[in-house]
Every structure is written in structure tokens, then in C-alpha cells.
Amino acid sequence: MRCWHSPGKDRPNAGAKGVTAFIVEPKKYPGFTAKPINTLGLSKAFRTAALYFDDFVVPVENRLGEEGEGFKIIMRALQSGRVVVAAKALGIALGCFLTTRVRYANERVVRGKPIGPSFR
């Protein structure tokens, strides 16, 4: 997925200071569309979508923070999300490792006996 931001004609080199965060109210204002992106079996708790703003107007009262502070707001929001994603990845890896280890222990035979008959 490719995302980009256009800071506007008045501030073409604004970089991170050219990002402003806002609340979208799709039922209140027309022009917003969200199309789900398949996350290939990852948790349904993290819904991912492509967002389209076609002639969509955001009133100034829906702005979060001040103009140009959006990047800081986004980074703060992502901070806790990163910990959750890392914990999920570690859990998945650990589950895969344990499943493989138990299967191997139950299939491996030494002196005519499986080395791990008590593993489940």
C-alpha cells in the first residue's frame, strides 16, 4: 500500500509540519469512502482500509490539535500500537515454535521409543 500527503500549495516543503490530524464523520459529510484491505489472516482487531476523500470537506472544529501538529499526534497514537503488534508477533512465533517442537518430540524415536510421548 502506498500512502502520501500533500501539504498544499502554500507550504510545499513543510514535511512533518504540513500534516494536520482531524476527525472524519462520514455520515455527516459526503465524499468519504473506506475500502477494506485483506490482512491475510492477521487479527480482526486491527482493521485496515484504504481511505478515499473525494471532495470531502473537514470543518475546522474536527481538527485534532493545532494545524501542523498531526505528525506528533499520529506518532503518539502509534506508540502503544507498536507494543501490541510486537507482542502479537512474539506470541505467534512462540506458538509456531512450540507446535513444531512438540510435533518433533512426538515423532522422534530413540531406541524404539518416542522421546516426547508426554508432550501434547
C-alpha positions as CSV (number, residue, x, y, z in Angstrom):
1,M,0.0,0.0,0.0
2,R,1.3,3.4,-0.9
3,C,0.3,6.5,1.2
4,W,1.3,10.1,0.6
5,H,0.4,13.5,1.9
6,S,0.2,16.7,0.0
7,P,1.0,19.7,2.3
8,G,-0.7,22.1,0.0
9,K,0.4,24.8,-2.4
10,D,1.2,27.3,0.2
11,R,3.7,25.0,2.1
12,P,5.2,22.6,-0.4
13,N,8.3,21.8,1.8
14,A,6.6,21.7,5.1
15,G,7.4,18.0,5.7
16,A,6.1,16.7,9.1
17,K,4.8,20.2,10.0
18,G,2.5,20.0,6.9
19,V,0.4,17.2,8.5
20,T,-2.8,18.0,10.3
21,A,-4.9,15.4,12.1
22,F,-8.7,15.5,12.0
23,I,-11.8,13.5,12.9
24,V,-13.8,12.1,9.9
25,E,-17.6,12.0,10.2
26,P,-18.6,10.0,7.1
27,K,-22.3,10.0,7.9
28,K,-22.3,13.8,8.4
29,Y,-20.3,14.9,5.4
30,P,-20.3,13.3,1.9
31,G,-17.3,12.2,-0.1
32,F,-15.6,9.7,2.2
33,T,-15.1,6.1,1.3
34,A,-13.2,3.3,3.0
35,K,-12.4,0.1,1.2
36,P,-11.1,-2.8,3.5
37,I,-7.7,-4.3,2.8
38,N,-7.2,-8.0,3.4
39,T,-4.7,-8.5,6.2
40,L,-4.1,-12.2,5.2
41,G,-5.2,-13.9,8.4
42,L,-4.0,-11.3,10.9
43,S,-6.2,-10.3,13.8
44,K,-9.6,-8.9,13.0
45,A,-9.0,-6.4,15.9
46,F,-6.7,-4.4,13.5
47,R,-9.0,-3.4,10.7
48,T,-7.1,-1.9,7.8
49,A,-8.6,0.1,4.9
50,A,-7.7,2.4,2.1
51,L,-9.3,5.8,2.7
52,Y,-10.6,8.0,-0.1
53,F,-11.6,11.7,0.3
54,D,-13.4,12.8,-2.8
55,D,-14.4,16.5,-2.5
56,F,-14.5,15.9,1.2
57,V,-14.6,18.9,3.4
58,V,-13.5,18.7,7.1
59,P,-14.7,21.6,9.3
60,V,-12.1,23.3,11.4
61,E,-13.9,22.1,14.6
62,N,-13.0,18.5,13.6
63,R,-9.3,19.2,13.7
64,L,-7.2,17.5,16.4
65,G,-4.6,19.8,18.0
66,E,-3.3,22.7,16.0
67,E,-2.6,22.9,12.3
68,G,0.7,21.2,11.6
69,E,0.7,19.1,14.8
70,G,-0.8,16.0,13.1
71,F,2.5,14.1,12.8
72,K,3.2,14.4,16.5
73,I,-0.4,13.2,17.2
74,I,0.0,10.2,14.9
75,M,3.3,9.2,16.4
76,R,1.9,9.2,19.9
77,A,-1.1,7.1,18.8
78,L,1.3,4.6,17.1
79,Q,3.5,4.2,20.1
80,S,1.1,1.9,22.1
81,G,0.1,0.1,18.9
82,R,3.7,-0.9,18.2
83,V,3.9,-2.7,21.5
84,V,0.7,-4.6,20.8
85,V,1.9,-5.6,17.3
86,A,5.2,-6.8,18.7
87,A,3.5,-8.8,21.5
88,K,1.2,-10.5,18.9
89,A,4.2,-11.3,16.6
90,L,6.1,-12.8,19.5
91,G,3.0,-14.9,20.6
92,I,2.6,-16.2,17.0
93,A,6.3,-17.1,16.7
94,L,6.3,-18.8,20.1
95,G,3.2,-20.7,19.2
96,C,4.7,-21.9,16.0
97,F,7.9,-22.9,17.8
98,L,6.1,-24.8,20.5
99,T,3.9,-26.6,18.0
100,T,6.9,-27.6,15.9
101,R,8.9,-28.7,19.0
102,V,6.0,-30.9,20.3
103,R,5.4,-32.5,17.0
104,Y,9.2,-33.3,16.6
105,A,9.4,-34.7,20.1
106,N,6.4,-37.0,19.5
107,E,7.7,-38.1,16.1
108,R,11.4,-38.6,17.1
109,V,12.2,-42.1,18.1
110,V,15.3,-43.1,20.1
111,R,15.9,-46.8,21.0
112,G,12.4,-47.7,19.7
113,K,10.5,-45.1,21.8
114,P,9.3,-41.5,21.0
115,I,11.4,-39.0,23.0
116,G,8.4,-37.0,24.0
117,P,5.3,-39.1,24.4
118,S,4.0,-36.9,27.3
119,F,4.1,-33.7,25.1
120,R,0.7,-32.6,23.7
